[in-house]
Amino acid sequence: MSEHVKRMINRRHILKLYSGFLLALDWVFPPKCIGCGIEKEHFCKTCLEKINYINKDVCQFCGSPIRFGTTCNECLREKPHYDQLRSVSTYTPPISNAIRLLKYQRDITLGLILSQLMADKVVEMKWKVDMVLAVPMSPKHFQERGYNQAAVLAYPISLLLDLDFESGAIIKKRETKTQVGLSAKERKLNVENVFFADSNIVSGKNVLVVDDVSTTGATINACSYALRQAGAAQIYAITLGKAAFSSSPLELQS
């Protein structure tokens, strides 16, 4: 039996165990629908149908909805370091509710359900990917939160797509200010050169970068720059939500 087949069988086994663990958590802490609050379901059928999927008329690079052409004005001015970025839905209910629960209320049981939506999008895009990465947090931020919400999504995506999850492929070298309330230019400067990618892992590989939400795309673009410097061949990115840019601190921004 080849090593590839062995890894594939092992990942499928892990996916079953991971699903079983989350199911056990649901038995202990019965879920409520993210959208309407009905008990015993994370997402009821009615609320699933309310997801505002982003399926067409988007920029070929950043995936932002556009009315005309194939490329948005921002990407025409400066092409991003990644090859393509796509988001499952606009940052509106029920997806915005799900992201808040995952990010701020430690509802990690949502990871597998939400990652399925993201994995489906990757399959739809027909990206040829070798590994899955999560946008990293700084050690201090990770210690404060206790988990990385991007990794909670990325790990099950890797299992669903039968790919390796490379948790150490990219790291955040230093603390940064929150992106909330910053202008687009300030966001870009805030995350400039803060990531480091391991060329021993990513060189010559097609990588999938995972995050929960994209606004201006500055964080994913900074990650992609580090990956490009480390020799990554193709860089694709997937987020659950796409938020319209706002400098208002009342809105969740990334």
FINUBA-326622 format. One line per field, with one value per atom (N, C-alpha, C): residue number from 1; residue in one letter; atom name; x, z, y. Coordinates in steps of 0.1 Angstrom, whole numbers. Layout:
<rs>
n [NUM|...];
res [A|...];
atom [CA|...];
xx [X|...];
zz [Z|...];
yy [Y|...];
</rs>
This chain:
<rs>
n [1|1|1|2|2|2|3|3|3|4|4|4|5|5|5|6|6|6|7|7|7|8|8|8|9|9|9|10|10|10|11|11|11|12|12|12|13|13|13|14|14|14|15|15|15|16|16|16|17|17|17|18|18|18|19|19|19|20|20|20|21|21|21|22|22|22|23|23|23|24|24|24|25|25|25|26|26|26|27|27|27|28|28|28|29|29|29|30|30|30|31|31|31|32|32|32|33|33|33|34|34|34|35|35|35|36|36|36|37|37|37|38|38|38|39|39|39|40|40|40|41|41|41|42|42|42|43|43|43|44|44|44|45|45|45|46|46|46|47|47|47|48|48|48|49|49|49|50|50|50|51|51|51|52|52|52|53|53|53|54|54|54|55|55|55|56|56|56|57|57|57|58|58|58|59|59|59|60|60|60|61|61|61|62|62|62|63|63|63|64|64|64|65|65|65|66|66|66|67|67|67|68|68|68|69|69|69|70|70|70|71|71|71|72|72|72|73|73|73|74|74|74|75|75|75|76|76|76|77|77|77|78|78|78|79|79|79|80|80|80|81|81|81|82|82|82|83|83|83|84|84|84|85|85|85|86|86|86|87|87|87|88|88|88|89|89|89|90|90|90|91|91|91|92|92|92|93|93|93|94|94|94|95|95|95|96|96|96|97|97|97|98|98|98|99|99|99|100|100|100|101|101|101|102|102|102|103|103|103|104|104|104|105|105|105|106|106|106|107|107|107|108|108|108|109|109|109|110|110|110|111|111|111|112|112|112|113|113|113|114|114|114|115|115|115|116|116|116|117|117|117|118|118|118|119|119|119|120|120|120|121|121|121|122|122|122|123|123|123|124|124|124|125|125|125|126|126|126|127|127|127|128|128|128|129|129|129|130|130|130|131|131|131|132|132|132|133|133|133|134|134|134|135|135|135|136|136|136|137|137|137|138|138|138|139|139|139|140|140|140|141|141|141|142|142|142|143|143|143|144|144|144|145|145|145|146|146|146|147|147|147|148|148|148|149|149|149|150|150|150|151|151|151|152|152|152|153|153|153|154|154|154|155|155|155|156|156|156|157|157|157|158|158|158|159|159|159|160|160|160|161|161|161|162|162|162|163|163|163|164|164|164|165|165|165|166|166|166|167|167|167|168|168|168|169|169|169|170|170|170|171|171|171|172|172|172|173|173|173|174|174|174|175|175|175|176|176|176|177|177|177|178|178|178|179|179|179|180|180|180|181|181|181|182|182|182|183|183|183|184|184|184|185|185|185|186|186|186|187|187|187|188|188|188|189|189|189|190|190|190|191|191|191|192|192|192|193|193|193|194|194|194|195|195|195|196|196|196|197|197|197|198|198|198|199|199|199|200|200|200|201|201|201|202|202|202|203|203|203|204|204|204|205|205|205|206|206|206|207|207|207|208|208|208|209|209|209|210|210|210|211|211|211|212|212|212|213|213|213|214|214|214|215|215|215|216|216|216|217|217|217|218|218|218|219|219|219|220|220|220|221|221|221|222|222|222|223|223|223|224|224|224|225|225|225|226|226|226|227|227|227|228|228|228|229|229|229|230|230|230|231|231|231|232|232|232|233|233|233|234|234|234|235|235|235|236|236|236|237|237|237|238|238|238|239|239|239|240|240|240|241|241|241|242|242|242|243|243|243|244|244|244|245|245|245|246|246|246|247|247|247|248|248|248|249|249|249|250|250|250|251|251|251|252|252|252|253|253|253|254|254|254];
res [M|M|M|S|S|S|E|E|E|H|H|H|V|V|V|K|K|K|R|R|R|M|M|M|I|I|I|N|N|N|R|R|R|R|R|R|H|H|H|I|I|I|L|L|L|K|K|K|L|L|L|Y|Y|Y|S|S|S|G|G|G|F|F|F|L|L|L|L|L|L|A|A|A|L|L|L|D|D|D|W|W|W|V|V|V|F|F|F|P|P|P|P|P|P|K|K|K|C|C|C|I|I|I|G|G|G|C|C|C|G|G|G|I|I|I|E|E|E|K|K|K|E|E|E|H|H|H|F|F|F|C|C|C|K|K|K|T|T|T|C|C|C|L|L|L|E|E|E|K|K|K|I|I|I|N|N|N|Y|Y|Y|I|I|I|N|N|N|K|K|K|D|D|D|V|V|V|C|C|C|Q|Q|Q|F|F|F|C|C|C|G|G|G|S|S|S|P|P|P|I|I|I|R|R|R|F|F|F|G|G|G|T|T|T|T|T|T|C|C|C|N|N|N|E|E|E|C|C|C|L|L|L|R|R|R|E|E|E|K|K|K|P|P|P|H|H|H|Y|Y|Y|D|D|D|Q|Q|Q|L|L|L|R|R|R|S|S|S|V|V|V|S|S|S|T|T|T|Y|Y|Y|T|T|T|P|P|P|P|P|P|I|I|I|S|S|S|N|N|N|A|A|A|I|I|I|R|R|R|L|L|L|L|L|L|K|K|K|Y|Y|Y|Q|Q|Q|R|R|R|D|D|D|I|I|I|T|T|T|L|L|L|G|G|G|L|L|L|I|I|I|L|L|L|S|S|S|Q|Q|Q|L|L|L|M|M|M|A|A|A|D|D|D|K|K|K|V|V|V|V|V|V|E|E|E|M|M|M|K|K|K|W|W|W|K|K|K|V|V|V|D|D|D|M|M|M|V|V|V|L|L|L|A|A|A|V|V|V|P|P|P|M|M|M|S|S|S|P|P|P|K|K|K|H|H|H|F|F|F|Q|Q|Q|E|E|E|R|R|R|G|G|G|Y|Y|Y|N|N|N|Q|Q|Q|A|A|A|A|A|A|V|V|V|L|L|L|A|A|A|Y|Y|Y|P|P|P|I|I|I|S|S|S|L|L|L|L|L|L|L|L|L|D|D|D|L|L|L|D|D|D|F|F|F|E|E|E|S|S|S|G|G|G|A|A|A|I|I|I|I|I|I|K|K|K|K|K|K|R|R|R|E|E|E|T|T|T|K|K|K|T|T|T|Q|Q|Q|V|V|V|G|G|G|L|L|L|S|S|S|A|A|A|K|K|K|E|E|E|R|R|R|K|K|K|L|L|L|N|N|N|V|V|V|E|E|E|N|N|N|V|V|V|F|F|F|F|F|F|A|A|A|D|D|D|S|S|S|N|N|N|I|I|I|V|V|V|S|S|S|G|G|G|K|K|K|N|N|N|V|V|V|L|L|L|V|V|V|V|V|V|D|D|D|D|D|D|V|V|V|S|S|S|T|T|T|T|T|T|G|G|G|A|A|A|T|T|T|I|I|I|N|N|N|A|A|A|C|C|C|S|S|S|Y|Y|Y|A|A|A|L|L|L|R|R|R|Q|Q|Q|A|A|A|G|G|G|A|A|A|A|A|A|Q|Q|Q|I|I|I|Y|Y|Y|A|A|A|I|I|I|T|T|T|L|L|L|G|G|G|K|K|K|A|A|A|A|A|A|F|F|F|S|S|S|S|S|S|S|S|S|P|P|P|L|L|L|E|E|E|L|L|L|Q|Q|Q|S|S|S];
atom [N|CA|C|N|CA|C|N|CA|C|N|CA|C|N|CA|C|N|CA|C|N|CA|C|N|CA|C|N|CA|C|N|CA|C|N|CA|C|N|CA|C|N|CA|C|N|CA|C|N|CA|C|N|CA|C|N|CA|C|N|CA|C|N|CA|C|N|CA|C|N|CA|C|N|CA|C|N|CA|C|N|CA|C|N|CA|C|N|CA|C|N|CA|C|N|CA|C|N|CA|C|N|CA|C|N|CA|C|N|CA|C|N|CA|C|N|CA|C|N|CA|C|N|CA|C|N|CA|C|N|CA|C|N|CA|C|N|CA|C|N|CA|C|N|CA|C|N|CA|C|N|CA|C|N|CA|C|N|CA|C|N|CA|C|N|CA|C|N|CA|C|N|CA|C|N|CA|C|N|CA|C|N|CA|C|N|CA|C|N|CA|C|N|CA|C|N|CA|C|N|CA|C|N|CA|C|N|CA|C|N|CA|C|N|CA|C|N|CA|C|N|CA|C|N|CA|C|N|CA|C|N|CA|C|N|CA|C|N|CA|C|N|CA|C|N|CA|C|N|CA|C|N|CA|C|N|CA|C|N|CA|C|N|CA|C|N|CA|C|N|CA|C|N|CA|C|N|CA|C|N|CA|C|N|CA|C|N|CA|C|N|CA|C|N|CA|C|N|CA|C|N|CA|C|N|CA|C|N|CA|C|N|CA|C|N|CA|C|N|CA|C|N|CA|C|N|CA|C|N|CA|C|N|CA|C|N|CA|C|N|CA|C|N|CA|C|N|CA|C|N|CA|C|N|CA|C|N|CA|C|N|CA|C|N|CA|C|N|CA|C|N|CA|C|N|CA|C|N|CA|C|N|CA|C|N|CA|C|N|CA|C|N|CA|C|N|CA|C|N|CA|C|N|CA|C|N|CA|C|N|CA|C|N|CA|C|N|CA|C|N|CA|C|N|CA|C|N|CA|C|N|CA|C|N|CA|C|N|CA|C|N|CA|C|N|CA|C|N|CA|C|N|CA|C|N|CA|C|N|CA|C|N|CA|C|N|CA|C|N|CA|C|N|CA|C|N|CA|C|N|CA|C|N|CA|C|N|CA|C|N|CA|C|N|CA|C|N|CA|C|N|CA|C|N|CA|C|N|CA|C|N|CA|C|N|CA|C|N|CA|C|N|CA|C|N|CA|C|N|CA|C|N|CA|C|N|CA|C|N|CA|C|N|CA|C|N|CA|C|N|CA|C|N|CA|C|N|CA|C|N|CA|C|N|CA|C|N|CA|C|N|CA|C|N|CA|C|N|CA|C|N|CA|C|N|CA|C|N|CA|C|N|CA|C|N|CA|C|N|CA|C|N|CA|C|N|CA|C|N|CA|C|N|CA|C|N|CA|C|N|CA|C|N|CA|C|N|CA|C|N|CA|C|N|CA|C|N|CA|C|N|CA|C|N|CA|C|N|CA|C|N|CA|C|N|CA|C|N|CA|C|N|CA|C|N|CA|C|N|CA|C|N|CA|C|N|CA|C|N|CA|C|N|CA|C|N|CA|C|N|CA|C|N|CA|C|N|CA|C|N|CA|C|N|CA|C|N|CA|C|N|CA|C|N|CA|C|N|CA|C|N|CA|C|N|CA|C|N|CA|C|N|CA|C|N|CA|C|N|CA|C|N|CA|C|N|CA|C|N|CA|C|N|CA|C|N|CA|C|N|CA|C|N|CA|C|N|CA|C|N|CA|C|N|CA|C|N|CA|C|N|CA|C|N|CA|C|N|CA|C|N|CA|C|N|CA|C|N|CA|C|N|CA|C|N|CA|C|N|CA|C|N|CA|C|N|CA|C|N|CA|C|N|CA|C|N|CA|C|N|CA|C|N|CA|C|N|CA|C|N|CA|C|N|CA|C|N|CA|C|N|CA|C|N|CA|C|N|CA|C|N|CA|C|N|CA|C|N|CA|C|N|CA|C|N|CA|C|N|CA|C|N|CA|C|N|CA|C];
xx [8|0|9|6|14|12|22|21|9|6|-5|-18|-20|-32|-33|-22|-22|-26|-21|-25|-40|-45|-59|-68|-65|-73|-72|-60|-59|-67|-67|-75|-89|-94|-108|-112|-103|-105|-106|-96|-96|-109|-114|-126|-138|-139|-149|-148|-136|-134|-137|-133|-135|-150|-157|-172|-179|-174|-179|-177|-166|-163|-172|-174|-183|-198|-201|-215|-217|-206|-207|-209|-202|-204|-218|-224|-238|-248|-244|-252|-252|-240|-238|-243|-241|-245|-254|-267|-276|-275|-273|-272|-285|-284|-296|-292|-302|-300|-294|-283|-276|-285|-294|-303|-315|-322|-336|-337|-327|-327|-334|-340|-346|-337|-341|-332|-329|-317|-312|-306|-305|-298|-289|-277|-269|-274|-279|-284|-297|-308|-321|-322|-330|-331|-335|-344|-349|-338|-330|-319|-307|-305|-295|-299|-312|-317|-315|-313|-312|-297|-288|-274|-272|-266|-264|-251|-252|-240|-235|-222|-215|-211|-219|-217|-213|-215|-212|-209|-205|-202|-193|-181|-171|-157|-149|-135|-128|-121|-114|-103|-98|-88|-93|-99|-103|-117|-125|-138|-148|-145|-155|-166|-178|-189|-187|-188|-187|-198|-201|-212|-207|-195|-191|-176|-173|-159|-156|-143|-138|-129|-125|-115|-120|-119|-123|-113|-116|-107|-95|-97|-86|-75|-80|-71|-64|-72|-66|-54|-56|-45|-33|-36|-25|-29|-24|-27|-23|-32|-28|-18|-11|-1|-6|-19|-25|-31|-34|-39|-54|-61|-76|-80|-90|-96|-111|-118|-132|-138|-151|-158|-171|-176|-188|-200|-201|-213|-209|-218|-216|-217|-211|-211|-225|-235|-248|-254|-265|-271|-275|-274|-269|-254|-247|-232|-225|-229|-223|-225|-237|-240|-230|-229|-220|-205|-201|-187|-185|-195|-194|-193|-202|-202|-189|-184|-171|-160|-160|-148|-148|-160|-160|-167|-174|-182|-177|-166|-159|-168|-177|-185|-178|-168|-159|-167|-178|-186|-191|-191|-196|-185|-173|-162|-165|-169|-171|-183|-194|-205|-201|-195|-191|-180|-171|-160|-165|-177|-182|-187|-193|-196|-184|-173|-161|-154|-154|-149|-156|-169|-178|-174|-171|-166|-153|-144|-131|-133|-141|-144|-151|-160|-166|-156|-146|-136|-126|-126|-117|-102|-99|-85|-77|-65|-56|-47|-50|-43|-35|-24|-15|-17|-20|-21|-30|-34|-43|-36|-37|-31|-41|-39|-48|-40|-47|-41|-37|-25|-20|-23|-23|-24|-10|-8|4|3|14|13|6|7|0|-15|-19|-33|-39|-32|-36|-38|-29|-30|-42|-45|-57|-70|-71|-83|-84|-73|-73|-74|-76|-77|-77|-74|-74|-86|-95|-108|-105|-95|-92|-88|-80|-76|-88|-97|-109|-117|-116|-122|-113|-100|-90|-88|-87|-84|-95|-108|-118|-119|-115|-115|-104|-93|-82|-87|-95|-100|-110|-119|-130|-124|-113|-107|-96|-93|-83|-69|-66|-53|-46|-33|-26|-29|-30|-31|-17|-11|2|2|1|-1|11|23|35|41|33|38|39|31|32|29|37|35|34|29|29|40|49|61|60|50|49|34|31|18|15|2|-3|-15|-18|-31|-43|-54|-66|-69|-74|-78|-90|-98|-111|-108|-115|-114|-103|-95|-84|-89|-82|-85|-79|-82|-77|-62|-56|-42|-36|-42|-37|-37|-47|-48|-36|-34|-23|-9|-7|6|6|-5|-6|-1|-3|1|12|19|30|42|47|59|57|45|44|43|42|41|54|57|68|64|67|64|76|75|86|87|98|100|102|106|108|94|84|70|63|64|55|62|75|81|76|72|67|53|47|34|22|11|-2|-9|-11|-16|-29|-37|-50|-50|-52|-51|-66|-68|-82|-83|-94|-97|-112|-116|-131|-138|-132|-138|-128|-132|-123|-130|-123|-129|-122|-110|-102|-93|-91|-82|-68|-65|-51|-44|-50|-44|-40|-50|-47|-36|-36|-26|-12|-12|1|6|-3|1|6|-1|3|16|19|33|44|42|52|53|41|41|48|46|52|67|71|86|92|84|89|88|83|84|71|60|47|44|39|36|23|12|-1|-7|-13|-19|-34|-42|-56|-61|-71|-76|-92|-97|-111|-115|-126|-131|-146|-151|-165|-174|-169|-177|-169|-176|-170|-177|-170|-176|-174|-184|-182|-173|-163|-154|-161|-158|-163|-153|-150|-141|-148|-161|-169|-164|-161|-157|-168|-180|-192|-193|-185|-186|-174|-176|-164|-156|-144|-135|-123|-117|-105|-96];
zz [0|0|0|-9|-10|2|4|15|13|0|-2|2|-2|2|17|24|38|45|40|45|43|31|27|37|39|48|63|67|80|82|71|72|73|66|66|80|86|100|109|108|117|115|103|100|108|108|115|130|135|149|153|144|147|146|137|136|148|153|165|177|178|190|190|178|178|180|176|178|193|200|214|222|217|223|221|210|208|217|221|230|244|248|261|261|250|249|236|237|226|218|205|197|194|190|185|172|163|150|151|143|143|138|129|123|131|136|142|156|161|175|177|167|169|175|184|191|183|186|181|167|162|149|149|143|141|130|119|108|104|106|101|86|79|65|60|67|64|64|74|75|65|62|52|39|36|24|23|35|36|34|33|31|17|18|6|-1|-8|-15|-26|-27|-37|-48|-59|-69|-83|-86|-99|-99|-110|-112|-101|-100|-90|-97|-90|-95|-97|-108|-110|-100|-93|-83|-69|-64|-50|-47|-57|-55|-50|-50|-46|-57|-53|-63|-71|-85|-94|-104|-109|-119|-133|-136|-150|-151|-162|-164|-156|-155|-148|-136|-135|-125|-118|-104|-97|-98|-94|-96|-87|-75|-65|-71|-77|-83|-96|-103|-115|-111|-99|-95|-90|-83|-77|-76|-85|-85|-71|-65|-52|-54|-43|-43|-44|-41|-43|-57|-61|-75|-75|-65|-64|-50|-46|-33|-35|-28|-29|-15|-14|-1|-4|6|4|4|13|14|18|16|21|36|43|57|62|61|64|71|79|86|75|78|91|92|81|81|91|91|101|115|118|132|135|125|127|130|122|124|138|143|156|167|165|175|175|163|162|168|165|168|182|187|200|211|208|218|219|213|214|210|200|195|184|188|178|172|177|171|157|154|142|131|135|125|114|117|107|97|103|95|85|90|82|72|76|67|55|57|45|34|38|29|21|28|22|13|18|10|-3|-3|-15|-25|-19|-28|-35|-28|-33|-45|-42|-53|-65|-62|-73|-82|-75|-82|-90|-87|-93|-91|-80|-76|-74|-79|-77|-65|-54|-41|-35|-30|-23|-8|-2|13|17|29|35|47|47|57|63|76|82|84|82|86|101|104|118|127|140|150|156|163|171|183|189|201|212|214|225|223|210|207|208|204|205|220|228|242|249|244|250|246|233|228|231|230|233|221|209|197|185|173|161|153|152|145|130|124|110|110|120|120|123|131|134|121|111|98|88|89|80|82|94|97|91|94|88|73|67|53|47|53|49|49|59|60|49|47|37|23|21|7|6|17|17|13|21|19|33|32|45|50|63|70|76|71|75|85|98|108|110|106|108|96|85|72|72|80|80|95|99|113|112|123|125|134|129|136|147|147|157|159|170|173|163|160|152|159|156|160|154|160|154|141|131|118|119|130|132|132|124|125|116|110|102|87|81|66|59|46|38|37|36|35|49|60|73|75|70|72|65|53|45|52|58|65|78|84|97|96|85|84|74|70|61|67|61|65|80|84|97|97|85|83|78|82|76|72|60|55|53|57|56|42|36|22|21|32|32|31|34|34|21|17|7|-7|-7|-20|-31|-42|-53|-52|-41|-38|-41|-44|-45|-31|-26|-12|-11|-2|1|15|15|27|32|45|50|61|60|71|72|83|86|77|76|69|62|51|44|42|44|42|30|33|22|16|24|19|23|31|34|42|51|59|50|42|33|22|18|8|14|27|34|36|40|41|27|17|3|-1|3|0|6|19|26|19|15|8|-6|-13|-26|-24|-14|-11|-8|-2|2|-10|-21|-33|-36|-30|-33|-48|-54|-68|-71|-65|-67|-53|-51|-38|-40|-34|-34|-20|-18|-5|-5|7|9|22|23|35|36|48|49|45|50|48|41|33|27|32|39|45|37|35|29|37|32|40|47|60|68|79|82|93|106|106|118|128|140|150|154|150|153|145|134|124|126|124|124|111|113|101|102|91|90|80];
yy [-12|0|12|22|34|43|52|61|71|74|83|77|64|57|56|53|52|65|76|89|92|88|91|83|70|62|68|72|78|91|99|112|109|99|95|90|83|78|89|99|110|119|120|128|121|108|101|104|103|106|120|129|144|146|141|142|137|125|119|127|133|142|154|160|172|168|156|151|148|143|141|155|165|178|183|180|184|177|165|158|164|169|175|189|196|210|211|208|208|221|220|232|239|251|259|265|266|271|285|287|300|312|308|319|322|311|314|309|301|297|284|277|264|254|246|237|225|219|206|207|219|220|233|231|243|252|246|253|246|252|245|247|240|240|254|261|274|284|284|293|291|278|274|281|281|287|302|308|323|327|318|322|329|341|349|345|334|328|338|339|347|337|337|327|332|345|349|364|370|384|389|382|386|389|396|399|386|384|371|369|379|377|377|388|389|383|381|375|385|398|408|409|410|412|425|424|435|435|446|447|445|450|450|444|438|433|421|418|407|410|422|426|439|439|451|462|474|485|484|478|476|467|456|446|451|460|466|475|482|491|483|472|464|450|442|427|421|413|407|396|392|382|368|366|353|352|340|338|340|335|337|336|345|345|344|335|334|333|338|337|330|323|315|325|334|343|357|366|380|379|389|389|394|386|389|376|378|366|356|343|337|335|338|335|345|357|367|362|357|351|340|331|319|323|333|338|344|352|358|347|336|325|318|315|308|316|329|338|343|346|353|345|334|327|312|309|296|285|287|276|268|261|254|242|238|227|232|245|250|247|244|243|233|221|211|215|220|224|235|245|257|253|245|241|233|226|219|228|240|250|255|256|262|251|239|228|227|228|227|238|250|261|258|252|249|239|229|219|226|235|242|250|256|263|255|242|232|236|241|244|231|230|219|223|217|221|209|213|202|202|214|214|226|225|235|242|256|264|273|277|286|300|311|324|323|325|323|335|332|343|344|355|356|347|343|334|341|354|361|361|364|364|350|340|326|322|326|323|330|342|349|343|339|333|318|311|297|288|294|287|297|292|300|296|305|302|298|304|300|285|281|267|257|262|254|252|260|258|251|254|248|233|229|215|206|208|199|200|212|214|204|203|194|180|176|162|160|169|168|167|174|174|164|157|147|153|163|170|172|174|176|190|191|204|207|218|222|234|230|241|250|244|252|258|258|263|279|285|300|305|314|320|335|340|355|359|368|371|380|389|399|403|410|415|427|428|439|445|457|463|456|457|452|459|452|459|467|465|473|488|495|510|516|507|512|514|524|526|514|513|503|504|516|517|514|517|514|499|492|478|471|476|470|472|484|487|479|477|470|456|449|435|433|444|443|436|425|418|412|408|403|387|382|367|361|349|341|328|324|310|302|289|279|274|277|273|257|251|237|229|237|231|235|248|253|255|254|257|247|253|244|239|242|236|246|240|248|248|259|260|267|263|268|275|288|296|298|296|296|307|315|325|325|331|332|342|354|365|374|380|389|402|413|426|433|439|444|433|422|412|414|424|428|417|410|399|388|383|372|376|388|392|392|397|397|382|373|359|354|358|353|358|371|376|367|364|355|342|336|323|324|335|337|338|345|347|333|324|311|301|306|297|289|293|286|288|278|278|286|281|287|289|301|304|307|299|301|304|312|315|314|309|308|313|321|326|322|322|319|331|343|355|366|374|386|398|407|418|431|439|452|461|468|475|487|488|499|502|515|518|519|515|515|504|507|497|488|491|483|470|470|459|451|437|428|430|432|434|425|421|413|418];
</rs>
